[in-house]
Amino acid sequence: MSTYEDLSFSRTGFSGTARLFPLPNLVLFPHVMQPLHVFEPRYRDLLREALAGDRLITMAILEPGWEKDYEGRPAVFPMGCLGKVAAHHHLKDGGSNLLLYGLCRARLVEEMPPTKTFREARAQLCEDSCTAEDAAARPALQQRLRETFLRILPRMPQAQEQWDHVLGSDISLGALTDIIGYVLDIGAVEKRRLLAEVNVRRRAEQLLEHLAALGSPSSAARLPDFLPGFSAN
């Protein structure tokens, strides 16, 4: 891997055009780092352009039925996640391994005409929302979310040190929900719901429901390592 690049980002500097990297089961969230293995020619082109410019890539989620037209332009879920290449390594076969850091939610408004090998869309960046009532309830909700999550951690002692650092740090409720939502083994459909929810309180409440189910004795679900393996395009 190359050394880590500058991950600063200004929303005002975003062009409004998102380079799309659509995958069927990978849901990227803000505040997390995702390893990716790039080997398809169109995504090599995408990465080349991103590295030559702003290093921004938007992870999109393919809608069900994508198998019929994977090489074309199958439908994508309307909410994606804008990410920035944090590090990359070019391989001898022409592919690349990279780490993509999630920056913010991006609503995909309209796909652009196919003028390049990869897909692009006009996108609107989405801020987390929080009403005055939500703000008052936030400290208690954040504490409850942390405590509920901690009760599941004994199942994954290999990640205990990492999670002690994350849960002990002074992060926002929005960032906490995104990090926990990213690692939970709840399936792509439920992760898409979490990604699409911009209201932080509702997102936290959804997560608490999932954590309650994961903590039940009958649950077969598991929590993966904090940093997943490389996902292939």
C-alpha positions, 0 to 999 in steps of 0.5 A, a space after each residue: 500500500 502507498 502511505 496514507 493520503 490526506 483525507 480532508 474533504 470540503 463539501 463545497 468543493 464537491 463537483 456534484 458528479 459521483 464516480 460510481 463503484 456499484 457492488 451487490 452486497 457491500 454497503 459503505 458507511 461514513 467514518 469507516 475504512 473499506 479495503 477494495 480489490 479492483 480488477 475490472 477494466 472499467 474500475 481500473 479506469 475509474 480509479 485512475 481518474 480518481 487518483 489523478 484528481 480528487 481521489 473521490 469514489 462513490 460506493 453504490 449498491 446494486 438493486 436485486 436483479 443485477 445479475 441479468 445486466 451486470 456488465 451494463 447499467 443495472 439499477 442502483 439503490 438511490 443512496 450511496 456513500 462518497 469515499 476518498 482513497 486513503 491508500 492504494 497499491 498497484 498490482 503486477 496484473 494491472 489491478 489494484 488494492 486500495 483503502 477507501 475512507 467513507 466521507 458522507 452519504 450521497 443521494 444519487 439523483 440522476 445517472 449521467 449519459 455513458 461517456 466513459 467506461 465506468 458509470 457516473 451520477 449527479 449526486 447530492 451530499 446528505 448531512 445527518 439530521 437532528 431535531 431539538 428533541 433528538 438533541 436532548 435525547 442524544 446523550 442517553 441514547 448514545 450511552 444505551 447504544 454503547 452499553 448494548 453493543 458492549 454486551 455482544 463484544 465478548 463474542 469477538 475477543 480478538 477485536 476487543 482492544 480496537 473496540 475499547 478505543 473506538 467506544 471510549 473515544 469522543 465521537 458523535 452519535 452519528 459516527 457511532 451508529 455508522 461504525 456499528 452499522 458497518 460491522 454488524 452482520 445483519 445483511 445488505 438490505 438492513 444495512 441499506 436502510 441504515 445508510 438511507 436514514 439520515 436522522 441520527 436518532 432513528 438510525 440509533 433506534 434501528 441499531 438498538 433493535 438489531 443489537 437486541 436480536 443479535 444478543 438473543 441466545 438463538 441468534 446465529 449472527 456474528 460480528 466480524 473483525 473491525 477491518 474486513 478483508 478486501 472486497 472484489 469488484 
